Amino acid sequence: MKEYKVESLIYYTKITFDKEHIIKDSTKDIQDKLNEMAKDRWRLISTDATDFGFAVYFYLYFER
């Protein structure tokens, strides 16, 4: 039987001229999360992202 897990990461906007600052800040954290989950035999099956106010939420869906 397969197991499923959702991991979420939250990033807040800041005042800057760099409109891609959230992507730059989140890339390393997301890669670290993927590596951590892969070590425990989880496989990424889907992703989603949404914004709410001054925050961006990234959702990573895993199965094993």
N, C-alpha and C positions, 0 to 999 in steps of 0.2 A: 504494500500500500504506500502511495506517495505522500510525502509530507510537504506542506507549503508554509512559507514564511514571508512576511512583509517587513522591510526595513525602510525607515524614512529618514531623510536628511533635510534640515531647514536652514535656509540662508536668508539673511536680511539685506535689503538694499541700503546703500549708503550714498551720501552726497559725493559725487565724483564725476569727472568728465569721461571716465572709462565706462561706456555703456555695457561692456562685456565683463565687468568685475565679478559678477556672480558665477559665471562660467569658469573664469580663471580660478576663483577661490574654491569652487566645488570640485573641480576635476580631480585633484589629488585625493580629496576625501572620498569621493566615489570610487576611485581606483583602489584605495586602501580597503574600503568596505567589500568590494568585489574579491580582492585577494584573501581577505579574512574569511569570507563565506566559502570560497573555493577550497580553502584548506580543510574545511569541515564538510566537504563534498556537496555543498549546495550549488545549484546551477541557476543562473539568471534566466528567467523565462519571459519577463516583461518589465516595462518601466512606464512611469507616468510622472507628470509634473503639473503643478498648479500654482497659481499665485493668489495670495489673499493679503490685501493691505500692502504692507512693506516687506512681506516675506514670500519666498519661493519654496515650495515643498517638492522634494524629489522622492518618489516611491520606487523601490526596487523589489520586485517579486521573484522569489526563489522557490525551487522545488528540489527534492532529492528522493 
